[in-house]
Amino acid sequence: MDDTQTSRDEDLSPGCSSVHQKGSEEPETSCVSMRSDKSLDLLIEFKSGDTQSDLSSVHQKSPEPEPSCVSMKSDESLDLPINFKSRDTQTDLGSFHHKKSEPEPSCVSMRSEGFMSPPLHPKSGDTQTDLSHDVLNTFRSNLKKKFECLYEGTAMQGNPTSLKEIYTELYITESESGEISNEHEVRQIETQSRRAATEDTPIKCSDIFRALPGQDKPIRTVLTKGVAGIGKTVSVKKFILDWAEGKENQDVQLIFPLPFREINLIKDKTLSLSDLLHVFFPEIKKIEISSNEYKVLFIFDGLDECRLSLDFQSDVRLCDVSESVSVDVLLTNLIVGNLLPSALIWITSRPAAADLVPSECVHRVTEVRGFNDPQKEEYFRKRISDQSLADRIISHLKSSRSLFIMCHIPVFCWISAAVLEKMLSRAESGEIPKTLTQMYTHFLILQTNIKHEKDYEKNVTDEDMILKLGKVAFQQLVKGNVIFYEEDLRECGIDMTEASVYSGLCTQIFREELGLYQGKVFCFVHLSVQEHLAALYVHLSCTNHNRNVFDQITKQSSLSKIKNWFQLMFKNVSLSALHQRAVDVALQSKNGHLDLFLQILLGLSVESHQNLLQGLMKQTRRTKRRRNKKTVDFIKEKIRIIDSTEKSINLFHCLNELGDHSLVEEIQQYLKSGTIKGVKLSSSQWSAVVFVLLTSERQDVFNIKEFVGGNNKAENLKVLQKLLPVIKESRSVQMCGCPFTDEGFAALASALKSNVSYLRELNLSENKLGKSVDQLSAVLEDLHCQLEKLWFRDSGLTDEDCASLTSALRSNPSHLRQLDLSGNKLGYSVKLLSAVLKDPRSNLEKLWLVDCGLTDKGCAALASALRSNPEHLRQLSLSGNKLGDSVNLLSAVLEDPDCKVETLGLMNCCLTDEGCAALASALRSNPEHLRELNLSENNLGDSGVNQLSAVLKDSRCKLEKLWLKNCDFTDEVCAALASALRSNPEHLRYLNLSGNKLGNFGVYELASGLEDCKLEKLALRYCGLTNEGCVALASVLKSKFSHLRHLDLSENMLRDEGLKLLSVGLKNSQCKLEILELRYCCVTDKGCGPLASALESNPSHLRELHLNGNHLEPLKIEVLTNLVANPIYRLEKLNY
């Protein structure tokens, strides 16, 4: 809706006069999305008694034009609608509590105080109170009987199944509003199948009106969306059943289920809300419904089936429940909140119609989703008693990705089980269905065989029935209708008697349902079944009757009709021409509602399908392969010229149905070989790339470097624009080091914003972002954004950019877990960032601010923030900043027992021994959390390292990795380090002492602490070692208690003698060393002999040997290269 649309008036007082002009608007509220992993089990339906309601009070009104968005199909088509009728059976609901009348709020939450006690206001005395109790008890009893069981078959035939036995709870998550979807629901299912849902928060169906933790806005109106057959209606019925049985939502006294397919039957009437409720629920005539009397919930199921003109921009305002107006005006005023503003509203809809209700009228959007992969398997194991047969069925469905994805819909699981159980258990001849078209065709054959058993006198031929049902399916599909009334069938040339016969013969394809006043409603068991029958009708009309039915759906002049008649009489209708016409018509659809129909239609022309349909087809019109080639070429040309990704994806599915995989296989080869960025792709090939990536099992990570290889910004932009549909569906977007123009980053931001709730990781490092930072910040501040990891390393951010970025993070701080701003000169922006960290809603766990030009003031602000909110941060890297004495402020934070920092990077921060003393003091006070500490490139000296050694010696210290590279200490500290390792040997795993003047004596001292500790990696690069130091290290390698696995002795003057001494340790069977680095150690070919001998004696451990920078001749170190080639030895990598 546009911005001028009027909304619910703020004046919602019960004393509002009858019909008048509406007033001011309210701001749009936030929306929430719900998902369900499971819905209905088999085809289910409900039906009640035969009594008709009294219509004497209902007034006629003049007909209104049909709404622009006509009826789609919801899962209500799987259940017979409800005949609302008074019953005699009562259930004891217990006593109700009374409370005083209170002013009505403008919008009410189920958790609000007004809901907690059920207010019953008797008109006079105890007699009226008893009457209210009796009416409410009867009302609940009637709803309980209507909703407690599910029935297979038609009417009340078949065995009832308890609704509680098959229902699975919904899931709820913050999500976007109920915006319209412009793609076919099958494509939406494919999208859902690619997305992990582990972050979704589970909630019971009964809790959909209750706020999530941390939300305080009341929820009056809920919109639940979901594709056809997914379980929306079953969820509604479970909600009502729980309430009727007294289990849930007992603060609500009355629930009125009003399915739109029922309301359609009185769309031309004029009546009041009281009249409407008395027509549907005559048992409540003795009580009055008003805004301050009972807490009420209205449930409008199947908005997509609505045939009323719901005009939410109308100026007509209704506040009186007894005033008669048109039904559409009544409903819009009820939904907006002018009428009964305290009433709760629940609306269900397929996605295509979800935006018919303005977003400002909806306080929460929920989504019902189907089976996840484990539940699909669970369904078949429950449905098929023979578990070995169930395994075969599951295995077959998994082998066809398109079929397994469709099993997301419970109804398709039922169809697949019916077909595959029969085919696999009876070893029937013929190809097992591998495509959607094949599956639906086999299902139709199965149902016609059942029809033969019922119609043993053969009064109805298969072709006649299929053509007539197919005509209904096609003509109503084109109109967008999936429920049909008597007038719809008459337009298709079918009378009510024929329709009833067909629904009786094919109960699992075509359903007859009893609506209000015994009015009949017809529908197919599922939208996909309607699409298949529609495609079959179009195909058979061409092959058997030489007709192109698309000529019937376009307006023609009399001259054109005569011309077409002569063409029909004297010229064959080409199947390829029909296909091309169908492709054009489907591409013109704005919401893709003919996509699956087109896919099936093309699949029917494949030879294997003609064999299946040989009983229906005339043999003279069988399709030849060259005709399909014309269709294939036509589709490929369309792929080349169309811009819509959604439409090109469906055309690739069509090519799959026709058996042409050439484009896709070519792209798959490029992707597999990693050569795609070196190939200049055509428009069709890029479309194929998008198709392949979007239909792959998991497209969680998108890395632009796989597709671009140069610095040409214009070319990179073209590639980016082609791949935006993939980016929208990626959980992690890696755009590191790929130059783009501002236009490219703007396009990226737009793509990310379109699906902002799905993105979890974004890496924009090493790009000059420029003006696009503001647009990217807009993505981050979206309340639906759940980004967890963000990298902006070396992105040239200015103070203004950082201000925009931190403003976005302040607006939405609760999701981000990792932030890297390294390499940007932040200046005063660190203060702004510190304000984000100080926010108690911030859950940041890892922060990199390497080389950001932090000053004393910036460090002080950061320390203050961490003191205020110390619970979450686990990793902090401030390396490359001249912190100096300001590290004392950080040390004060670290000694706080609430501080949970585990990794601290302070490399090259101008620390002195005094700063190291403050840090050591903090770690002594709070030693249990820190696991990694990097103090390299700081002038710590012997004094600073000795103080750190004292910390390491503490048994409470859990430090695992310590970097002290180039810290200007000598061999004087090695004894203290060795003592620390002996005293607390369990935790330290990595120690880097490179670049310090340890000499042989220092290594000798250190070695005394290495023989019996858990240290796994030791770096002693450029430490002044000679061959004498190797003796001590060889002793460590021979120790059976040593855990050393990686030793780096590079840039020490070991020479051949040292290598020979070291080899003594390597050859010992106790040595478990896996990686040895001896770069630039003045080793010659002579040293390789002892080394090779050692490895031959102990062949099972060493995997990598690095000898780069030594004086080695390639031909003279064959003794080592032979070890790599020999599988007996574990040596895998030899660098020299």
MOJOUR-V898327 format. One record per backbone hydrogen bond with DSSP energy under -1.0 kcal/mol. NH is the residue of the N-H (numbers start at 1). CO is the residue of the C=O. E is the energy in kcal/mol with one decimal. If there is no record, write none. Layout:
nh=NH co=CO e=E
nh=NH co=CO e=E
//
This chain:
nh=5 co=2 e=-1.4
nh=12 co=10 e=-1.2
nh=16 co=13 e=-1.5
nh=33 co=173 e=-2.8
nh=35 co=171 e=-4.9
nh=58 co=55 e=-1.9
nh=59 co=270 e=-2.3
nh=61 co=268 e=-1.9
nh=72 co=304 e=-4.4
nh=77 co=74 e=-2.0
nh=78 co=75 e=-1.7
nh=79 co=76 e=-2.3
nh=112 co=109 e=-1.8
nh=115 co=112 e=-1.7
nh=128 co=124 e=-1.1
nh=129 co=125 e=-1.1
nh=130 co=126 e=-2.9
nh=131 co=127 e=-2.1
nh=132 co=128 e=-2.4
nh=133 co=129 e=-2.4
nh=134 co=130 e=-2.6
nh=135 co=131 e=-2.5
nh=136 co=132 e=-2.6
nh=137 co=133 e=-2.6
nh=138 co=134 e=-2.4
nh=139 co=135 e=-2.6
nh=140 co=136 e=-2.5
nh=141 co=137 e=-2.3
nh=142 co=138 e=-2.4
nh=143 co=139 e=-2.1
nh=144 co=140 e=-2.6
nh=145 co=141 e=-2.0
nh=146 co=142 e=-1.8
nh=147 co=143 e=-1.7
nh=148 co=144 e=-1.5
nh=150 co=161 e=-2.8
nh=151 co=45 e=-1.0
nh=157 co=154 e=-2.2
nh=161 co=150 e=-2.8
nh=163 co=148 e=-2.0
nh=167 co=163 e=-1.1
nh=171 co=35 e=-6.0
nh=172 co=201 e=-3.0
nh=173 co=33 e=-5.6
nh=179 co=177 e=-2.4
nh=188 co=184 e=-1.6
nh=189 co=185 e=-2.2
nh=190 co=186 e=-1.9
nh=191 co=187 e=-2.0
nh=192 co=188 e=-2.4
nh=193 co=189 e=-2.2
nh=195 co=192 e=-1.2
nh=200 co=197 e=-1.4
nh=201 co=172 e=-1.5
nh=203 co=170 e=-1.4
nh=207 co=204 e=-1.9
nh=208 co=205 e=-1.4
nh=210 co=207 e=-2.1
nh=215 co=212 e=-2.4
nh=222 co=345 e=-2.6
nh=223 co=364 e=-2.6
nh=224 co=347 e=-3.3
nh=225 co=366 e=-3.1
nh=226 co=349 e=-1.3
nh=230 co=227 e=-1.5
nh=235 co=231 e=-1.8
nh=236 co=232 e=-2.0
nh=237 co=233 e=-2.3
nh=238 co=234 e=-2.2
nh=239 co=235 e=-2.1
nh=240 co=236 e=-2.2
nh=241 co=237 e=-2.6
nh=242 co=238 e=-2.4
nh=243 co=239 e=-1.7
nh=244 co=240 e=-3.1
nh=245 co=241 e=-2.1
nh=246 co=243 e=-1.8
nh=247 co=242 e=-2.7
nh=248 co=242 e=-1.1
nh=252 co=249 e=-1.7
nh=253 co=295 e=-1.9
nh=254 co=295 e=-1.8
nh=256 co=297 e=-3.2
nh=258 co=299 e=-3.7
nh=260 co=301 e=-2.6
nh=262 co=259 e=-1.3
nh=263 co=259 e=-2.0
nh=264 co=260 e=-2.5
nh=265 co=262 e=-1.2
nh=266 co=263 e=-1.9
nh=267 co=264 e=-1.4
nh=269 co=266 e=-2.0
nh=270 co=59 e=-4.3
nh=271 co=325 e=-2.5
nh=274 co=321 e=-2.3
nh=276 co=272 e=-2.6
nh=277 co=273 e=-2.5
nh=278 co=274 e=-2.2
nh=279 co=275 e=-2.0
nh=280 co=276 e=-2.0
nh=281 co=277 e=-3.4
nh=284 co=281 e=-1.9
nh=285 co=282 e=-1.5
nh=287 co=284 e=-1.7
nh=293 co=290 e=-1.7
nh=297 co=254 e=-2.4
nh=298 co=344 e=-2.7
nh=299 co=256 e=-2.6
nh=300 co=346 e=-3.1
nh=303 co=348 e=-3.5
nh=305 co=302 e=-2.1
nh=306 co=303 e=-1.6
nh=310 co=308 e=-1.3
nh=311 co=309 e=-1.2
nh=314 co=311 e=-1.1
nh=317 co=20 e=-1.2
nh=323 co=320 e=-1.3
nh=325 co=271 e=-1.9
nh=327 co=269 e=-1.1
nh=330 co=326 e=-2.2
nh=331 co=327 e=-2.5
nh=332 co=328 e=-2.4
nh=333 co=329 e=-2.0
nh=334 co=330 e=-1.6
nh=335 co=331 e=-2.8
nh=336 co=332 e=-2.7
nh=337 co=333 e=-1.5
nh=338 co=333 e=-1.3
nh=339 co=333 e=-2.0
nh=343 co=340 e=-1.9
nh=344 co=296 e=-2.8
nh=345 co=220 e=-2.6
nh=346 co=298 e=-2.6
nh=347 co=222 e=-2.9
nh=348 co=300 e=-2.1
nh=349 co=224 e=-2.3
nh=353 co=350 e=-1.6
nh=354 co=351 e=-1.4
nh=356 co=353 e=-1.9
nh=361 co=358 e=-1.8
nh=362 co=359 e=-1.5
nh=363 co=221 e=-2.0
nh=364 co=221 e=-1.3
nh=366 co=223 e=-3.5
nh=368 co=225 e=-2.5
nh=371 co=408 e=-1.9
nh=376 co=372 e=-2.1
nh=377 co=373 e=-1.7
nh=378 co=374 e=-2.2
nh=379 co=375 e=-2.6
nh=380 co=376 e=-1.8
nh=381 co=377 e=-2.1
nh=382 co=378 e=-1.8
nh=383 co=379 e=-2.8
nh=384 co=380 e=-2.5
nh=390 co=386 e=-2.4
nh=391 co=387 e=-2.3
nh=392 co=388 e=-1.7
nh=393 co=389 e=-2.3
nh=394 co=390 e=-2.6
nh=395 co=391 e=-2.6
nh=396 co=392 e=-2.3
nh=397 co=393 e=-2.4
nh=398 co=394 e=-2.4
nh=399 co=395 e=-1.2
nh=400 co=397 e=-1.0
nh=404 co=400 e=-2.5
nh=405 co=401 e=-2.4
nh=406 co=402 e=-1.6
nh=407 co=403 e=-1.1
nh=408 co=405 e=-1.9
nh=409 co=406 e=-2.3
nh=413 co=409 e=-1.6
nh=414 co=410 e=-1.9
nh=415 co=411 e=-2.3
nh=416 co=412 e=-2.9
nh=417 co=413 e=-2.6
nh=418 co=414 e=-2.3
nh=419 co=415 e=-2.2
nh=420 co=416 e=-3.0
nh=421 co=417 e=-2.1
nh=423 co=419 e=-2.3
nh=424 co=420 e=-2.7
nh=425 co=421 e=-1.6
nh=426 co=422 e=-1.5
nh=428 co=423 e=-1.6
nh=439 co=435 e=-2.3
nh=440 co=436 e=-2.5
nh=441 co=437 e=-2.2
nh=442 co=438 e=-2.5
nh=443 co=439 e=-2.0
nh=444 co=440 e=-2.2
nh=445 co=441 e=-2.3
nh=446 co=442 e=-2.4
nh=447 co=443 e=-2.2
nh=448 co=444 e=-2.4
nh=449 co=445 e=-1.9
nh=450 co=446 e=-1.5
nh=451 co=447 e=-2.1
nh=452 co=448 e=-1.9
nh=453 co=449 e=-1.3
nh=454 co=450 e=-1.3
nh=455 co=451 e=-3.2
nh=456 co=454 e=-1.1
nh=458 co=455 e=-2.1
nh=465 co=461 e=-2.3
nh=466 co=462 e=-2.9
nh=467 co=463 e=-2.6
nh=468 co=464 e=-2.1
nh=469 co=465 e=-2.9
nh=470 co=466 e=-2.8
nh=471 co=467 e=-2.1
nh=472 co=468 e=-1.9
nh=473 co=469 e=-2.8
nh=474 co=470 e=-3.0
nh=475 co=471 e=-2.6
nh=476 co=472 e=-2.3
nh=477 co=473 e=-1.8
nh=478 co=474 e=-2.5
nh=479 co=475 e=-1.2
nh=481 co=476 e=-3.1
nh=484 co=522 e=-3.2
nh=489 co=485 e=-1.9
nh=490 co=486 e=-2.1
nh=491 co=487 e=-1.7
nh=493 co=490 e=-1.7
nh=494 co=489 e=-2.4
nh=499 co=495 e=-2.2
nh=500 co=496 e=-2.2
nh=501 co=497 e=-2.0
nh=502 co=498 e=-2.7
nh=503 co=499 e=-2.3
nh=504 co=500 e=-1.6
nh=505 co=501 e=-2.1
nh=506 co=502 e=-2.6
nh=509 co=506 e=-1.9
nh=510 co=506 e=-2.6
nh=511 co=523 e=-3.7
nh=513 co=521 e=-3.7
nh=515 co=519 e=-4.4
nh=518 co=515 e=-1.4
nh=519 co=516 e=-2.3
nh=521 co=513 e=-3.3
nh=522 co=484 e=-3.0
nh=523 co=511 e=-1.9
nh=525 co=509 e=-2.4
nh=530 co=526 e=-1.8
nh=531 co=527 e=-2.4
nh=532 co=528 e=-2.0
nh=533 co=529 e=-2.3
nh=534 co=530 e=-2.4
nh=535 co=531 e=-2.2
nh=536 co=532 e=-2.5
nh=537 co=533 e=-2.4
nh=538 co=534 e=-2.1
nh=539 co=535 e=-2.5
nh=540 co=536 e=-2.9
nh=541 co=537 e=-2.3
nh=542 co=538 e=-1.3
nh=543 co=539 e=-2.7
nh=544 co=540 e=-2.8
nh=546 co=542 e=-1.1
nh=547 co=541 e=-2.3
nh=551 co=548 e=-2.0
nh=552 co=549 e=-1.4
nh=561 co=557 e=-2.2
nh=562 co=558 e=-2.1
nh=563 co=559 e=-2.4
nh=564 co=560 e=-2.7
nh=565 co=561 e=-2.0
nh=566 co=562 e=-2.2
nh=567 co=563 e=-2.1
nh=568 co=564 e=-2.3
nh=569 co=565 e=-1.9
nh=570 co=566 e=-2.2
nh=571 co=567 e=-2.0
nh=578 co=574 e=-2.1
nh=579 co=575 e=-2.6
nh=580 co=576 e=-2.3
nh=581 co=577 e=-2.1
nh=582 co=578 e=-2.5
nh=583 co=579 e=-2.6
nh=584 co=580 e=-2.1
nh=585 co=581 e=-2.5
nh=586 co=582 e=-2.7
nh=587 co=583 e=-2.3
nh=588 co=584 e=-1.1
nh=589 co=586 e=-1.1
nh=595 co=592 e=-1.8
nh=598 co=594 e=-2.4
nh=599 co=595 e=-2.3
nh=600 co=596 e=-2.6
nh=601 co=597 e=-2.7
nh=602 co=598 e=-2.3
nh=603 co=599 e=-1.7
nh=604 co=600 e=-1.8
nh=605 co=602 e=-1.2
nh=606 co=603 e=-1.3
nh=609 co=606 e=-1.2
nh=610 co=606 e=-1.6
nh=611 co=607 e=-1.8
nh=612 co=608 e=-1.3
nh=613 co=609 e=-2.2
nh=616 co=613 e=-2.1
nh=617 co=613 e=-1.8
nh=621 co=618 e=-1.9
nh=622 co=619 e=-1.3
nh=627 co=624 e=-1.2
nh=628 co=624 e=-1.4
nh=629 co=625 e=-2.0
nh=630 co=626 e=-1.4
nh=631 co=627 e=-1.6
nh=632 co=628 e=-2.8
nh=633 co=629 e=-2.8
nh=634 co=630 e=-2.1
nh=635 co=631 e=-2.5
nh=636 co=632 e=-2.4
nh=637 co=633 e=-1.9
nh=638 co=634 e=-1.8
nh=639 co=635 e=-2.5
nh=640 co=636 e=-1.6
nh=641 co=637 e=-1.4
nh=642 co=638 e=-2.3
nh=648 co=644 e=-2.0
nh=649 co=645 e=-2.5
nh=650 co=646 e=-1.5
nh=651 co=647 e=-1.7
nh=652 co=648 e=-1.7
nh=653 co=649 e=-1.7
nh=654 co=650 e=-2.0
nh=655 co=651 e=-2.1
nh=656 co=652 e=-2.1
nh=657 co=653 e=-2.0
nh=658 co=654 e=-1.7
nh=659 co=656 e=-1.3
nh=660 co=655 e=-2.6
nh=665 co=661 e=-2.9
nh=666 co=662 e=-1.9
nh=667 co=663 e=-1.8
nh=668 co=664 e=-2.6
nh=669 co=665 e=-1.7
nh=670 co=666 e=-1.6
nh=671 co=667 e=-2.6
nh=672 co=668 e=-2.4
nh=673 co=669 e=-2.1
nh=674 co=670 e=-1.0
nh=675 co=670 e=-1.4
nh=678 co=675 e=-1.5
nh=679 co=676 e=-1.5
nh=686 co=682 e=-2.2
nh=687 co=683 e=-2.0
nh=688 co=684 e=-2.0
nh=689 co=685 e=-2.2
nh=690 co=686 e=-2.3
nh=691 co=687 e=-2.3
nh=692 co=688 e=-2.9
nh=693 co=689 e=-2.6
nh=694 co=690 e=-2.6
nh=695 co=691 e=-1.7
nh=702 co=732 e=-3.3
nh=704 co=734 e=-2.3
nh=706 co=703 e=-1.8
nh=707 co=704 e=-2.0
nh=708 co=704 e=-1.4
nh=716 co=712 e=-2.6
nh=717 co=713 e=-2.2
nh=718 co=714 e=-1.7
nh=719 co=715 e=-2.0
nh=720 co=716 e=-2.6
nh=721 co=717 e=-2.6
nh=722 co=718 e=-1.8
nh=723 co=719 e=-1.7
nh=727 co=723 e=-2.0
nh=728 co=724 e=-2.3
nh=730 co=727 e=-1.6
nh=732 co=700 e=-3.2
nh=733 co=761 e=-2.5
nh=734 co=702 e=-3.6
nh=735 co=763 e=-3.0
nh=737 co=765 e=-2.5
nh=745 co=741 e=-1.8
nh=746 co=742 e=-2.2
nh=747 co=743 e=-2.2
nh=748 co=744 e=-2.2
nh=749 co=745 e=-2.5
nh=750 co=746 e=-2.2
nh=751 co=747 e=-2.3
nh=752 co=748 e=-2.6
nh=753 co=749 e=-2.2
nh=754 co=750 e=-1.3
nh=756 co=753 e=-1.0
nh=758 co=755 e=-1.6
nh=760 co=731 e=-2.9
nh=761 co=731 e=-2.1
nh=762 co=789 e=-2.3
nh=763 co=733 e=-2.6
nh=764 co=791 e=-2.7
nh=766 co=793 e=-3.4
nh=769 co=767 e=-1.1
nh=769 co=795 e=-1.2
nh=772 co=769 e=-1.7
nh=773 co=770 e=-1.3
nh=776 co=772 e=-2.5
nh=777 co=773 e=-2.5
nh=778 co=774 e=-1.6
nh=779 co=775 e=-1.0
nh=780 co=776 e=-1.6
nh=781 co=777 e=-2.1
nh=785 co=782 e=-2.1
nh=788 co=760 e=-2.5
nh=789 co=760 e=-2.3
nh=790 co=818 e=-2.2
nh=791 co=762 e=-2.5
nh=792 co=820 e=-3.4
nh=794 co=822 e=-2.8
nh=802 co=798 e=-2.5
nh=803 co=799 e=-2.1
nh=804 co=800 e=-2.1
nh=805 co=801 e=-2.5
nh=806 co=802 e=-3.1
nh=807 co=803 e=-1.9
nh=808 co=804 e=-1.7
nh=809 co=805 e=-2.1
nh=810 co=806 e=-2.1
nh=811 co=807 e=-1.5
nh=812 co=808 e=-1.4
nh=817 co=788 e=-2.8
nh=818 co=788 e=-2.6
nh=819 co=846 e=-2.3
nh=820 co=790 e=-2.2
nh=821 co=848 e=-2.5
nh=823 co=850 e=-2.9
nh=824 co=821 e=-1.1
nh=826 co=824 e=-1.4
nh=826 co=852 e=-1.3
nh=829 co=826 e=-2.1
nh=830 co=827 e=-1.4
nh=831 co=828 e=-1.7
nh=833 co=829 e=-2.5
nh=834 co=830 e=-2.4
nh=835 co=831 e=-1.5
nh=836 co=832 e=-1.2
nh=837 co=833 e=-2.0
nh=838 co=834 e=-2.0
nh=842 co=839 e=-2.2
nh=843 co=813 e=-1.1
nh=845 co=817 e=-2.6
nh=846 co=817 e=-2.4
nh=847 co=875 e=-2.5
nh=848 co=819 e=-2.5
nh=849 co=877 e=-3.1
nh=851 co=879 e=-2.6
nh=859 co=855 e=-2.5
nh=860 co=856 e=-2.2
nh=861 co=857 e=-2.3
nh=862 co=858 e=-2.2
nh=863 co=859 e=-2.6
nh=864 co=860 e=-2.3
nh=865 co=861 e=-2.1
nh=866 co=862 e=-2.2
nh=867 co=863 e=-2.0
nh=868 co=864 e=-1.7
nh=869 co=865 e=-1.9
nh=874 co=845 e=-3.3
nh=875 co=845 e=-2.6
nh=876 co=903 e=-2.8
nh=877 co=847 e=-2.3
nh=878 co=905 e=-3.2
nh=880 co=907 e=-2.7
nh=881 co=878 e=-1.0
nh=883 co=881 e=-2.1
nh=884 co=909 e=-2.2
nh=886 co=883 e=-2.1
nh=887 co=884 e=-1.4
nh=888 co=885 e=-2.2
nh=889 co=886 e=-1.1
nh=891 co=887 e=-2.4
nh=892 co=888 e=-1.6
nh=893 co=889 e=-1.1
nh=894 co=890 e=-2.3
nh=895 co=891 e=-1.6
nh=896 co=893 e=-1.5
nh=899 co=896 e=-2.0
nh=900 co=870 e=-1.2
nh=902 co=874 e=-3.3
nh=903 co=874 e=-2.3
nh=904 co=932 e=-2.4
nh=905 co=876 e=-2.8
nh=906 co=934 e=-2.8
nh=908 co=936 e=-2.5
nh=916 co=912 e=-2.3
nh=917 co=913 e=-1.8
nh=918 co=914 e=-2.0
nh=919 co=915 e=-2.2
nh=920 co=916 e=-2.7
nh=921 co=917 e=-2.2
nh=922 co=918 e=-2.0
nh=923 co=919 e=-2.3
nh=924 co=920 e=-2.1
nh=925 co=921 e=-1.6
nh=926 co=922 e=-2.0
nh=931 co=902 e=-3.4
nh=932 co=902 e=-2.7
nh=933 co=961 e=-2.3
nh=934 co=904 e=-2.2
nh=935 co=963 e=-2.5
nh=937 co=965 e=-3.1
nh=940 co=938 e=-2.0
nh=941 co=967 e=-2.3
nh=944 co=940 e=-1.5
nh=945 co=941 e=-1.8
nh=946 co=942 e=-2.3
nh=947 co=943 e=-1.6
nh=948 co=944 e=-1.7
nh=949 co=945 e=-2.4
nh=950 co=946 e=-1.5
nh=951 co=947 e=-1.2
nh=952 co=948 e=-2.4
nh=953 co=949 e=-1.6
nh=954 co=951 e=-1.1
nh=957 co=954 e=-1.8
nh=958 co=927 e=-1.3
nh=960 co=931 e=-2.9
nh=961 co=931 e=-2.2
nh=962 co=990 e=-2.0
nh=963 co=933 e=-2.5
nh=964 co=992 e=-2.9
nh=966 co=994 e=-2.5
nh=973 co=970 e=-1.6
nh=977 co=973 e=-2.2
nh=978 co=974 e=-2.7
nh=979 co=975 e=-2.3
nh=980 co=976 e=-2.1
nh=981 co=977 e=-2.1
nh=982 co=978 e=-2.1
nh=983 co=979 e=-2.2
nh=984 co=980 e=-2.4
nh=989 co=960 e=-3.2
nh=990 co=960 e=-2.3
nh=991 co=1017 e=-2.1
nh=992 co=962 e=-2.3
nh=993 co=1019 e=-2.5
nh=995 co=1021 e=-2.6
nh=997 co=969 e=-1.1
nh=998 co=996 e=-2.1
nh=999 co=1023 e=-2.8
nh=1002 co=998 e=-1.7
nh=1003 co=999 e=-1.8
nh=1004 co=1000 e=-2.3
nh=1005 co=1001 e=-2.5
nh=1006 co=1002 e=-2.6
nh=1007 co=1003 e=-2.6
nh=1009 co=1006 e=-2.0
nh=1010 co=1007 e=-1.1
nh=1014 co=985 e=-2.4
nh=1016 co=989 e=-2.1
nh=1017 co=989 e=-2.2
nh=1018 co=1046 e=-2.4
nh=1019 co=991 e=-2.3
nh=1020 co=1048 e=-3.0
nh=1022 co=1050 e=-2.0
nh=1031 co=1028 e=-1.1
nh=1033 co=1029 e=-1.5
nh=1034 co=1030 e=-2.5
nh=1035 co=1031 e=-1.7
nh=1036 co=1032 e=-1.5
nh=1037 co=1033 e=-2.2
nh=1038 co=1034 e=-1.6
nh=1042 co=1039 e=-1.2
nh=1045 co=1016 e=-3.0
nh=1046 co=1016 e=-2.2
nh=1047 co=1075 e=-2.4
nh=1048 co=1018 e=-2.3
nh=1049 co=1077 e=-2.7
nh=1051 co=1079 e=-3.1
nh=1054 co=1052 e=-2.2
nh=1055 co=1081 e=-2.7
nh=1058 co=1054 e=-1.9
nh=1059 co=1055 e=-1.9
nh=1060 co=1056 e=-2.3
nh=1061 co=1057 e=-2.1
nh=1062 co=1058 e=-2.5
nh=1063 co=1059 e=-2.0
nh=1066 co=1062 e=-1.6
nh=1067 co=1063 e=-2.2
nh=1071 co=1068 e=-1.8
nh=1074 co=1045 e=-2.5
nh=1075 co=1045 e=-2.2
nh=1076 co=1104 e=-2.0
nh=1077 co=1047 e=-2.5
nh=1078 co=1106 e=-3.1
nh=1080 co=1108 e=-2.2
nh=1087 co=1084 e=-1.1
nh=1088 co=1085 e=-1.2
nh=1091 co=1087 e=-1.3
nh=1092 co=1088 e=-2.9
nh=1093 co=1089 e=-2.5
nh=1094 co=1090 e=-2.3
nh=1095 co=1091 e=-2.0
nh=1096 co=1092 e=-2.1
nh=1097 co=1093 e=-1.7
nh=1098 co=1094 e=-1.5
nh=1103 co=1074 e=-2.9
nh=1104 co=1074 e=-2.3
nh=1105 co=1133 e=-2.4
nh=1106 co=1076 e=-2.4
nh=1107 co=1135 e=-3.9
nh=1110 co=1107 e=-1.1
nh=1111 co=1083 e=-1.6
nh=1112 co=1110 e=-1.8
nh=1116 co=1113 e=-1.5
nh=1120 co=1117 e=-1.7
nh=1121 co=1117 e=-2.0
nh=1122 co=1118 e=-2.8
nh=1124 co=1120 e=-1.1
nh=1125 co=1121 e=-1.5
nh=1126 co=1122 e=-1.4
nh=1129 co=1126 e=-1.5
nh=1130 co=1099 e=-2.2
nh=1132 co=1103 e=-2.5
nh=1133 co=1103 e=-2.4
nh=1135 co=1105 e=-2.4
//
